[in-house]
Amino acid sequence: MTIPLPDAVDAVPLADPPACAAQAGTWCARFYEWTNNDFLANSADALVNGAIKIALIVVIAVVVRHLLHRAINRVIDGASNGKITKLLGRAPRRLRSTPLISQRRIQRARTIGSVLRSITSAVVLLIAAVMILAEFGVALGPILASAGIVGVAVGFGAQNLVRDFLSGMFMLLEDQYGVGDIVDLGEASGTVEAVGLRITTIRDLQGTVWYVRNGEILRVGNKSQGYAVAVVDLPLAHSADMAEASELAGRVAAERVAQEDIAEDVLEDPEVLGVEKVTAEGATLRLTVKVNPGKQWAVQRALNAAITDAFDDHGVPRPVPLGLGGRLEA
């Protein structure tokens, strides 16, 4: 038995297009025309507006970062080429533009600039990310609270690292020392080979390299900043004529510092301070002279040799140790 088929099948009624699709020129109508999808058409305005806002946030973040980096670079370039610190401004004129000081100033400026650029980039990126998440409707409250808890935990765990970093920043900003300086940091002393935000590298007189954490540095004795002082202590016997010895030492020192081998390192004329101390063995006559940083030991050795020879030539009596034939007079 054959079952007759209907001549026509009733057509399934199509869904009506969204009302906004009839509004010519709208994003809803365009999306419905392109995709024939009701959901995309109804969400067209929100999608386009959100995309425009996100793109605007990204563009503004990039522009702000570029402007901040440009401003930092200009400040760093000015700091590298401008005047030195106030301390150096009070130093002798011939000391203000030495290659060592210029190198230290440039290194300090570049290090600070790199840190500032990294900080500004991180801040701008964080603000832009938060604004973009807000555009997606993400609840920022729990995220910020979680970030705060994580930050506190990391802060407690890395407090030594943070202290080293902050100490290094202030050391660079205040120009406490730089590469090539001879410093005394308490536990270690020597010539600074590298200055970082966390570690300062020092090589002592024996050639040992010390890595000192900036957060552990409680005091800094810089022997190379501004100028140095060569101190010459001259031991004399009690029977020596102090006035004659002082006049002779001053004259010989003035002649010696005028010689070519150390003349470029001397900043001021030698000064005889007089008797520094009196002991059972004799008296000590002190002479000082201002010199370029790091040159005090060479000048001191040269003056010691010259004045000692002059004392011997003029018969200036020198002290004799009590254990080697000396005696205390009643």
Beta strands, then each sheet from edge to edge (+ up, - down):
strand 1: 182-184
strand 2: 189-195
strand 3: 199-203
strand 4: 209-213
strand 5: 221-222
strand 6: 228-236
strand 7: 271-278
strand 8: 283-291
sheet 1: 4+ 3- 2+ 1- 5+
sheet 2: 6+ 8- 7+
end
